[in-house]
Amino acid sequence: MIELHTLRQTVAAAITAAMGSAGWRESPQAPGSFGARESAQRLHQGFSVFVPSSADRGERQRTSDGALIETRIVVSWRYQLATGDQVASFDTALEAEADLRKVVRGIDTLQLRYAGSERSTAEGWVSGEMIWTTLHRVALA
């Protein structure tokens, strides 16, 4: 059984371990507040891991076996564009997204399925979200 906090912590720890030396760091803010109260220095190469939803998979549930659920995991990230050549800087941000994706996919203790990414640019920032899903059991007792 893998509880939700363990899922979130495992993904965050893997990103920090693999990319912390390159300047990536987990936001100290709750996932829903990521980016709202952080300085530009802390926000650049910042990330947050959120588990916004879980759903029953329709299997019979027993207290002894727990419940099989599918959980969405969202990795949000920010990257500040350079003021000179924003196109080249945007490409660097996309390379960083690819690195993040490879790190998360490489977590061998979880069976994660990549569901897609969304990104946007505004006021010199790239904001992205990678969406993952996983099937796992949670305790019922």
TIVO-2410 file (N, C-alpha, C; in nm, 3 decimals):
# residues 141
REC num residu      c1      c2      c3 atome chaine
REC   1      M   0.084  -0.118   0.000     N      A
REC   1      M   0.000   0.000   0.000    CA      A
REC   1      M   0.089   0.124   0.000     C      A
REC   2      I   0.045   0.221  -0.076     N      A
REC   2      I   0.119   0.347  -0.085    CA      A
REC   2      I   0.020   0.460  -0.058     C      A
REC   3      E   0.043   0.529   0.050     N      A
REC   3      E  -0.045   0.640   0.086    CA      A
REC   3      E  -0.009   0.765   0.006     C      A
REC   4      L  -0.102   0.859   0.000     N      A
REC   4      L  -0.085   0.979  -0.083    CA      A
REC   4      L   0.036   1.062  -0.044     C      A
REC   5      H   0.061   1.078   0.084     N      A
REC   5      H   0.176   1.158   0.125    CA      A
REC   5      H   0.306   1.091   0.082     C      A
REC   6      T   0.308   0.958   0.078     N      A
REC   6      T   0.427   0.886   0.034    CA      A
REC   6      T   0.450   0.907  -0.116     C      A
REC   7      L   0.343   0.905  -0.194     N      A
REC   7      L   0.355   0.933  -0.338    CA      A
REC   7      L   0.417   1.071  -0.360     C      A
REC   8      R   0.360   1.172  -0.296     N      A
REC   8      R   0.407   1.309  -0.313    CA      A
REC   8      R   0.553   1.323  -0.270     C      A
REC   9      Q   0.585   1.270  -0.154     N      A
REC   9      Q   0.720   1.282  -0.102    CA      A
REC   9      Q   0.822   1.208  -0.189     C      A
REC  10      T   0.785   1.093  -0.242     N      A
REC  10      T   0.876   1.015  -0.326    CA      A
REC  10      T   0.911   1.091  -0.454     C      A
REC  11      V   0.810   1.150  -0.518     N      A
REC  11      V   0.835   1.227  -0.641    CA      A
REC  11      V   0.921   1.350  -0.611     C      A
REC  12      A   0.886   1.423  -0.507     N      A
REC  12      A   0.962   1.544  -0.471    CA      A
REC  12      A   1.108   1.509  -0.437     C      A
REC  13      A   1.128   1.403  -0.362     N      A
REC  13      A   1.264   1.363  -0.323    CA      A
REC  13      A   1.347   1.321  -0.443     C      A
REC  14      A   1.285   1.254  -0.539     N      A
REC  14      A   1.357   1.211  -0.660    CA      A
REC  14      A   1.403   1.332  -0.742     C      A
REC  15      I   1.315   1.431  -0.756     N      A
REC  15      I   1.351   1.552  -0.831    CA      A
REC  15      I   1.463   1.627  -0.759     C      A
REC  16      T   1.451   1.642  -0.629     N      A
REC  16      T   1.554   1.712  -0.552    CA      A
REC  16      T   1.688   1.640  -0.561     C      A
REC  17      A   1.687   1.509  -0.549     N      A
REC  17      A   1.812   1.431  -0.554    CA      A
REC  17      A   1.879   1.441  -0.691     C      A
REC  18      A   1.799   1.435  -0.797     N      A
REC  18      A   1.856   1.434  -0.932    CA      A
REC  18      A   1.889   1.573  -0.985     C      A
REC  19      M   1.813   1.675  -0.943     N      A
REC  19      M   1.827   1.806  -1.006    CA      A
REC  19      M   1.861   1.918  -0.908     C      A
REC  20      G   1.874   1.885  -0.781     N      A
REC  20      G   1.906   1.987  -0.681    CA      A
REC  20      G   2.039   2.054  -0.706     C      A
REC  21      S   2.137   1.977  -0.753     N      A
REC  21      S   2.270   2.035  -0.779    CA      A
REC  21      S   2.267   2.132  -0.898     C      A
REC  22      A   2.166   2.121  -0.982     N      A
REC  22      A   2.151   2.213  -1.095    CA      A
REC  22      A   2.066   2.335  -1.058     C      A
REC  23      G   2.028   2.345  -0.930     N      A
REC  23      G   1.953   2.462  -0.884    CA      A
REC  23      G   1.805   2.441  -0.863     C      A
REC  24      W   1.752   2.324  -0.894     N      A
REC  24      W   1.609   2.299  -0.876    CA      A
REC  24      W   1.580   2.272  -0.729     C      A
REC  25      R   1.471   2.331  -0.680     N      A
REC  25      R   1.434   2.313  -0.540    CA      A
REC  25      R   1.282   2.312  -0.525     C      A
REC  26      E   1.238   2.236  -0.426     N      A
REC  26      E   1.095   2.227  -0.399    CA      A
REC  26      E   1.048   2.353  -0.328     C      A
REC  27      S   0.934   2.402  -0.368     N      A
REC  27      S   0.875   2.520  -0.306    CA      A
REC  27      S   0.835   2.488  -0.161     C      A
REC  28      P   0.857   2.582  -0.070     N      A
REC  28      P   0.812   2.562   0.067    CA      A
REC  28      P   0.661   2.588   0.082     C      A
REC  29      Q   0.598   2.643  -0.022     N      A
REC  29      Q   0.455   2.673  -0.018    CA      A
REC  29      Q   0.373   2.547  -0.047     C      A
REC  30      A   0.253   2.544   0.004     N      A
REC  30      A   0.161   2.434  -0.028    CA      A
REC  30      A   0.137   2.434  -0.179     C      A
REC  31      P   0.115   2.316  -0.239     N      A
REC  31      P   0.102   2.309  -0.385    CA      A
REC  31      P   0.005   2.410  -0.446     C      A
REC  32      G  -0.107   2.434  -0.384     N      A
REC  32      G  -0.204   2.528  -0.438    CA      A
REC  32      G  -0.157   2.672  -0.435     C      A
REC  33      S  -0.055   2.702  -0.355     N      A
REC  33      S  -0.001   2.837  -0.342    CA      A
REC  33      S   0.133   2.854  -0.412     C      A
REC  34      F   0.178   2.753  -0.483     N      A
REC  34      F   0.309   2.758  -0.548    CA      A
REC  34      F   0.320   2.880  -0.638     C      A
REC  35      G   0.421   2.961  -0.613     N      A
REC  35      G   0.446   3.080  -0.693    CA      A
REC  35      G   0.378   3.206  -0.646     C      A
REC  36      A   0.282   3.194  -0.555     N      A
REC  36      A   0.205   3.311  -0.514    CA      A
REC  36      A   0.283   3.404  -0.422     C      A
REC  37      R   0.367   3.348  -0.334     N      A
REC  37      R   0.434   3.430  -0.234    CA      A
REC  37      R   0.585   3.410  -0.234     C      A
REC  38      E   0.641   3.376  -0.347     N      A
REC  38      E   0.784   3.349  -0.351    CA      A
REC  38      E   0.857   3.454  -0.434     C      A
REC  39      S   0.979   3.483  -0.394     N      A
REC  39      S   1.059   3.579  -0.468    CA      A
REC  39      S   1.099   3.517  -0.602     C      A
REC  40      A   1.135   3.602  -0.696     N      A
REC  40      A   1.177   3.554  -0.828    CA      A
REC  40      A   1.297   3.462  -0.815     C      A
REC  41      Q   1.387   3.493  -0.722     N      A
REC  41      Q   1.505   3.410  -0.703    CA      A
REC  41      Q   1.467   3.270  -0.657     C      A
REC  42      R   1.370   3.258  -0.567     N      A
REC  42      R   1.328   3.127  -0.519    CA      A
REC  42      R   1.238   3.056  -0.620     C      A
REC  43      L   1.166   3.132  -0.699     N      A
REC  43      L   1.071   3.072  -0.793    CA      A
REC  43      L   1.140   3.013  -0.914     C      A
REC  44      H   1.250   3.076  -0.958     N      A
REC  44      H   1.324   3.025  -1.074    CA      A
REC  44      H   1.374   2.884  -1.043     C      A
REC  45      Q   1.343   2.791  -1.129     N      A
REC  45      Q   1.377   2.650  -1.114    CA      A
REC  45      Q   1.315   2.591  -0.986     C      A
REC  46      G   1.199   2.640  -0.954     N      A
REC  46      G   1.124   2.586  -0.842    CA      A
REC  46      G   1.021   2.486  -0.892     C      A
REC  47      F   0.982   2.394  -0.804     N      A
REC  47      F   0.880   2.297  -0.841    CA      A
REC  47      F   0.794   2.265  -0.720     C      A
REC  48      S   0.679   2.208  -0.749     N      A
REC  48      S   0.585   2.165  -0.647    CA      A
REC  48      S   0.520   2.035  -0.694     C      A
REC  49      V   0.494   1.946  -0.601     N      A
REC  49      V   0.430   1.819  -0.634    CA      A
REC  49      V   0.296   1.814  -0.561     C      A
REC  50      F   0.190   1.790  -0.637     N      A
REC  50      F   0.054   1.792  -0.584    CA      A
REC  50      F  -0.015   1.661  -0.622     C      A
REC  51      V  -0.098   1.612  -0.533     N      A
REC  51      V  -0.183   1.495  -0.563    CA      A
REC  51      V  -0.329   1.541  -0.551     C      A
REC  52      P  -0.380   1.604  -0.658     N      A
REC  52      P  -0.510   1.670  -0.650    CA      A
REC  52      P  -0.631   1.578  -0.648     C      A
REC  53      S  -0.616   1.456  -0.700     N      A
REC  53      S  -0.736   1.372  -0.703    CA      A
REC  53      S  -0.700   1.224  -0.705     C      A
REC  54      S  -0.790   1.147  -0.651     N      A
REC  54      S  -0.781   1.000  -0.654    CA      A
REC  54      S  -0.922   0.947  -0.680     C      A
REC  55      A  -0.928   0.835  -0.749     N      A
REC  55      A  -1.060   0.777  -0.780    CA      A
REC  55      A  -1.055   0.625  -0.766     C      A
REC  56      D  -1.162   0.571  -0.719     N      A
REC  56      D  -1.177   0.427  -0.705    CA      A
REC  56      D  -1.173   0.361  -0.842     C      A
REC  57      R  -1.115   0.244  -0.851     N      A
REC  57      R  -1.107   0.171  -0.977    CA      A
REC  57      R  -1.217   0.067  -0.991     C      A
REC  58      G  -1.313   0.067  -0.901     N      A
REC  58      G  -1.429  -0.019  -0.916    CA      A
REC  58      G  -1.410  -0.162  -0.869     C      A
REC  59      E  -1.299  -0.193  -0.808     N      A
REC  59      E  -1.279  -0.328  -0.757    CA      A
REC  59      E  -1.342  -0.342  -0.619     C      A
REC  60      R  -1.367  -0.465  -0.584     N      A
REC  60      R  -1.420  -0.493  -0.451    CA      A
REC  60      R  -1.319  -0.446  -0.347     C      A
REC  61      Q  -1.368  -0.383  -0.243     N      A
REC  61      Q  -1.280  -0.332  -0.138    CA      A
REC  61      Q  -1.295  -0.416  -0.012     C      A
REC  62      R  -1.182  -0.458   0.038     N      A
REC  62      R  -1.178  -0.532   0.164    CA      A
REC  62      R  -1.088  -0.454   0.259     C      A
REC  63      T  -1.126  -0.452   0.383     N      A
REC  63      T  -1.045  -0.382   0.482    CA      A
REC  63      T  -0.903  -0.435   0.483     C      A
REC  64      S  -0.887  -0.565   0.469     N      A
REC  64      S  -0.753  -0.625   0.475    CA      A
REC  64      S  -0.669  -0.593   0.351     C      A
REC  65      D  -0.733  -0.571   0.235     N      A
REC  65      D  -0.661  -0.545   0.111    CA      A
REC  65      D  -0.649  -0.397   0.076     C      A
REC  66      G  -0.729  -0.314   0.139     N      A
REC  66      G  -0.732  -0.173   0.105    CA      A
REC  66      G  -0.812  -0.148  -0.022     C      A
REC  67      A  -0.804  -0.028  -0.072     N      A
REC  67      A  -0.877   0.010  -0.193    CA      A
REC  67      A  -0.778   0.039  -0.305     C      A
REC  68      L  -0.807  -0.012  -0.424     N      A
REC  68      L  -0.727   0.019  -0.542    CA      A
REC  68      L  -0.779   0.150  -0.600     C      A
REC  69      I  -0.691   0.249  -0.607     N      A
REC  69      I  -0.731   0.379  -0.659    CA      A
REC  69      I  -0.632   0.425  -0.765     C      A
REC  70      E  -0.678   0.516  -0.849     N      A
REC  70      E  -0.591   0.583  -0.945    CA      A
REC  70      E  -0.575   0.726  -0.898     C      A
REC  71      T  -0.450   0.768  -0.883     N      A
REC  71      T  -0.420   0.901  -0.832    CA      A
REC  71      T  -0.348   0.984  -0.937     C      A
REC  72      R  -0.390   1.109  -0.951     N      A
REC  72      R  -0.320   1.205  -1.037    CA      A
REC  72      R  -0.210   1.271  -0.956     C      A
REC  73      I  -0.094   1.284  -1.016     N      A
REC  73      I   0.018   1.354  -0.956    CA      A
REC  73      I   0.056   1.466  -1.053     C      A
REC  74      V   0.061   1.588  -1.002     N      A
REC  74      V   0.093   1.704  -1.086    CA      A
REC  74      V   0.224   1.765  -1.036     C      A
REC  75      V   0.322   1.772  -1.126     N      A
REC  75      V   0.448   1.839  -1.096    CA      A
REC  75      V   0.444   1.974  -1.166     C      A
REC  76      S   0.434   2.080  -1.087     N      A
REC  76      S   0.436   2.217  -1.140    CA      A
REC  76      S   0.577   2.271  -1.130     C      A
REC  77      W   0.618   2.352  -1.228     N      A
REC  77      W   0.753   2.407  -1.228    CA      A
REC  77      W   0.754   2.545  -1.290     C      A
REC  78      R   0.857   2.624  -1.256     N      A
REC  78      R   0.872   2.760  -1.310    CA      A
REC  78      R   1.016   2.779  -1.355     C      A
REC  79      Y   1.031   2.857  -1.460     N      A
REC  79      Y   1.163   2.887  -1.515    CA      A
REC  79      Y   1.160   3.031  -1.565     C      A
REC  80      Q   1.253   3.113  -1.518     N      A
REC  80      Q   1.258   3.254  -1.560    CA      A
REC  80      Q   1.336   3.265  -1.690     C      A
REC  81      L   1.275   3.331  -1.788     N      A
REC  81      L   1.340   3.351  -1.917    CA      A
REC  81      L   1.446   3.460  -1.908     C      A
REC  82      A   1.555   3.441  -1.981     N      A
REC  82      A   1.659   3.543  -1.989    CA      A
REC  82      A   1.603   3.663  -2.066     C      A
REC  83      T   1.647   3.782  -2.030     N      A
REC  83      T   1.593   3.902  -2.097    CA      A
REC  83      T   1.646   3.918  -2.238     C      A
REC  84      G   1.764   3.865  -2.269     N      A
REC  84      G   1.824   3.884  -2.401    CA      A
REC  84      G   1.758   3.800  -2.508     C      A
REC  85      D   1.784   3.674  -2.510     N      A
REC  85      D   1.733   3.583  -2.613    CA      A
REC  85      D   1.629   3.490  -2.549     C      A
REC  86      Q   1.504   3.536  -2.549     N      A
REC  86      Q   1.399   3.460  -2.482    CA      A
REC  86      Q   1.367   3.329  -2.553     C      A
REC  87      V   1.386   3.323  -2.683     N      A
REC  87      V   1.358   3.198  -2.755    CA      A
REC  87      V   1.457   3.090  -2.712     C      A
REC  88      A   1.585   3.124  -2.706     N      A
REC  88      A   1.686   3.027  -2.661    CA      A
REC  88      A   1.660   2.989  -2.516     C      A
REC  89      S   1.621   3.085  -2.434     N      A
REC  89      S   1.592   3.058  -2.294    CA      A
REC  89      S   1.469   2.967  -2.280     C      A
REC  90      F   1.370   2.987  -2.366     N      A
REC  90      F   1.251   2.901  -2.366    CA      A
REC  90      F   1.291   2.757  -2.400     C      A
REC  91      D   1.381   2.743  -2.497     N      A
REC  91      D   1.429   2.608  -2.532    CA      A
REC  91      D   1.501   2.543  -2.414     C      A
REC  92      T   1.576   2.622  -2.339     N      A
REC  92      T   1.643   2.570  -2.219    CA      A
REC  92      T   1.540   2.525  -2.116     C      A
REC  93      A   1.432   2.599  -2.103     N      A
REC  93      A   1.324   2.560  -2.012    CA      A
REC  93      A   1.260   2.429  -2.057     C      A
REC  94      L   1.242   2.412  -2.188     N      A
REC  94      L   1.186   2.287  -2.239    CA      A
REC  94      L   1.280   2.169  -2.215     C      A
REC  95      E   1.411   2.195  -2.225     N      A
REC  95      E   1.509   2.090  -2.193    CA      A
REC  95      E   1.499   2.052  -2.045     C      A
REC  96      A   1.480   2.151  -1.959     N      A
REC  96      A   1.465   2.124  -1.817    CA      A
REC  96      A   1.339   2.043  -1.791     C      A
REC  97      E   1.231   2.074  -1.863     N      A
REC  97      E   1.108   1.996  -1.848    CA      A
REC  97      E   1.134   1.850  -1.886     C      A
REC  98      A   1.208   1.828  -1.993     N      A
REC  98      A   1.240   1.692  -2.035    CA      A
REC  98      A   1.321   1.620  -1.927     C      A
REC  99      D   1.415   1.691  -1.865     N      A
REC  99      D   1.493   1.632  -1.757    CA      A
REC  99      D   1.404   1.596  -1.639     C      A
REC 100      L   1.313   1.685  -1.603     N      A
REC 100      L   1.218   1.656  -1.494    CA      A
REC 100      L   1.135   1.532  -1.526     C      A
REC 101      R   1.087   1.526  -1.650     N      A
REC 101      R   1.005   1.411  -1.692    CA      A
REC 101      R   1.083   1.281  -1.680     C      A
REC 102      K   1.209   1.281  -1.722     N      A
REC 102      K   1.292   1.160  -1.715    CA      A
REC 102      K   1.317   1.119  -1.571     C      A
REC 103      V   1.338   1.216  -1.484     N      A
REC 103      V   1.359   1.185  -1.342    CA      A
REC 103      V   1.236   1.117  -1.283     C      A
REC 104      V   1.119   1.177  -1.307     N      A
REC 104      V   0.996   1.121  -1.249    CA      A
REC 104      V   0.969   0.983  -1.309     C      A
REC 105      R   0.986   0.968  -1.438     N      A
REC 105      R   0.962   0.837  -1.501    CA      A
REC 105      R   1.059   0.731  -1.450     C      A
REC 106      G   1.176   0.774  -1.404     N      A
REC 106      G   1.276   0.681  -1.357    CA      A
REC 106      G   1.259   0.633  -1.214     C      A
REC 107      I   1.155   0.678  -1.146     N      A
REC 107      I   1.131   0.634  -1.008    CA      A
REC 107      I   1.084   0.489  -1.013     C      A
REC 108      D   1.170   0.398  -0.970     N      A
REC 108      D   1.138   0.256  -0.986    CA      A
REC 108      D   1.050   0.198  -0.875     C      A
REC 109      T   1.023   0.276  -0.771     N      A
REC 109      T   0.936   0.227  -0.663    CA      A
REC 109      T   0.789   0.258  -0.689     C      A
REC 110      L   0.762   0.334  -0.795     N      A
REC 110      L   0.624   0.369  -0.830    CA      A
REC 110      L   0.598   0.331  -0.976     C      A
REC 111      Q   0.477   0.291  -1.004     N      A
REC 111      Q   0.438   0.264  -1.143    CA      A
REC 111      Q   0.361   0.385  -1.194     C      A
REC 112      L   0.435   0.476  -1.257     N      A
REC 112      L   0.377   0.601  -1.302    CA      A
REC 112      L   0.351   0.598  -1.452     C      A
REC 113      R   0.242   0.660  -1.491     N      A
REC 113      R   0.206   0.674  -1.632    CA      A
REC 113      R   0.203   0.822  -1.665     C      A
REC 114      Y   0.281   0.862  -1.766     N      A
REC 114      Y   0.285   1.002  -1.808    CA      A
REC 114      Y   0.157   1.033  -1.885     C      A
REC 115      A   0.082   1.133  -1.838     N      A
REC 115      A  -0.045   1.168  -1.900    CA      A
REC 115      A  -0.039   1.294  -1.983     C      A
REC 116      G   0.072   1.370  -1.973     N      A
REC 116      G   0.085   1.490  -2.056    CA      A
REC 116      G   0.140   1.608  -1.980     C      A
REC 117      S   0.159   1.716  -2.055     N      A
REC 117      S   0.213   1.840  -1.998    CA      A
REC 117      S   0.138   1.960  -2.053     C      A
REC 118      E   0.140   2.065  -1.974     N      A
REC 118      E   0.087   2.194  -2.017    CA      A
REC 118      E   0.190   2.298  -1.976     C      A
REC 119      R   0.205   2.401  -2.058     N      A
REC 119      R   0.297   2.509  -2.023    CA      A
REC 119      R   0.245   2.640  -2.080     C      A
REC 120      S   0.287   2.748  -2.017     N      A
REC 120      S   0.248   2.880  -2.064    CA      A
REC 120      S   0.363   2.977  -2.034     C      A
REC 121      T   0.360   3.091  -2.102     N      A
REC 121      T   0.458   3.195  -2.075    CA      A
REC 121      T   0.384   3.324  -2.043     C      A
REC 122      A   0.439   3.398  -1.947     N      A
REC 122      A   0.383   3.529  -1.911    CA      A
REC 122      A   0.487   3.607  -1.834     C      A
REC 123      E   0.505   3.731  -1.872     N      A
REC 123      E   0.590   3.824  -1.800    CA      A
REC 123      E   0.730   3.767  -1.771     C      A
REC 124      G   0.788   3.700  -1.869     N      A
REC 124      G   0.923   3.652  -1.856    CA      A
REC 124      G   0.939   3.519  -1.785     C      A
REC 125      W   0.830   3.447  -1.768     N      A
REC 125      W   0.834   3.318  -1.698    CA      A
REC 125      W   0.773   3.209  -1.785     C      A
REC 126      V   0.826   3.089  -1.773     N      A
REC 126      V   0.761   2.969  -1.826    CA      A
REC 126      V   0.705   2.896  -1.705     C      A
REC 127      S   0.577   2.864  -1.711     N      A
REC 127      S   0.511   2.787  -1.607    CA      A
REC 127      S   0.465   2.657  -1.670     C      A
REC 128      G   0.497   2.546  -1.607     N      A
REC 128      G   0.460   2.418  -1.664    CA      A
REC 128      G   0.401   2.324  -1.561     C      A
REC 129      E   0.325   2.229  -1.613     N      A
REC 129      E   0.271   2.122  -1.530    CA      A
REC 129      E   0.285   1.992  -1.606     C      A
REC 130      M   0.337   1.892  -1.538     N      A
REC 130      M   0.341   1.756  -1.592    CA      A
REC 130      M   0.241   1.674  -1.512     C      A
REC 131      I   0.159   1.599  -1.583     N      A
REC 131      I   0.055   1.521  -1.518    CA      A
REC 131      I   0.088   1.373  -1.531     C      A
REC 132      W   0.082   1.305  -1.418     N      A
REC 132      W   0.110   1.162  -1.409    CA      A
REC 132      W  -0.007   1.094  -1.342     C      A
REC 133      T  -0.024   0.965  -1.366     N      A
REC 133      T  -0.122   0.886  -1.292    CA      A
REC 133      T  -0.054   0.759  -1.243     C      A
REC 134      T  -0.109   0.705  -1.137     N      A
REC 134      T  -0.059   0.579  -1.085    CA      A
REC 134      T  -0.171   0.502  -1.019     C      A
REC 135      L  -0.165   0.371  -1.033     N      A
REC 135      L  -0.257   0.283  -0.962    CA      A
REC 135      L  -0.186   0.233  -0.837     C      A
REC 136      H  -0.256   0.240  -0.725     N      A
REC 136      H  -0.197   0.193  -0.600    CA      A
REC 136      H  -0.308   0.164  -0.501     C      A
REC 137      R  -0.272   0.097  -0.397     N      A
REC 137      R  -0.368   0.065  -0.291    CA      A
REC 137      R  -0.346   0.157  -0.172     C      A
REC 138      V  -0.456   0.195  -0.108     N      A
REC 138      V  -0.450   0.271   0.016    CA      A
REC 138      V  -0.523   0.190   0.124     C      A
REC 139      A  -0.478   0.209   0.246     N      A
REC 139      A  -0.536   0.137   0.359    CA      A
REC 139      A  -0.677   0.188   0.389     C      A
REC 140      L  -0.760   0.095   0.429     N      A
REC 140      L  -0.897   0.131   0.471    CA      A
REC 140      L  -0.914   0.118   0.622     C      A
REC 141      A  -0.815   0.064   0.686     N      A
REC 141      A  -0.822   0.048   0.833    CA      A
REC 141      A  -0.685   0.069   0.892     C      A
***
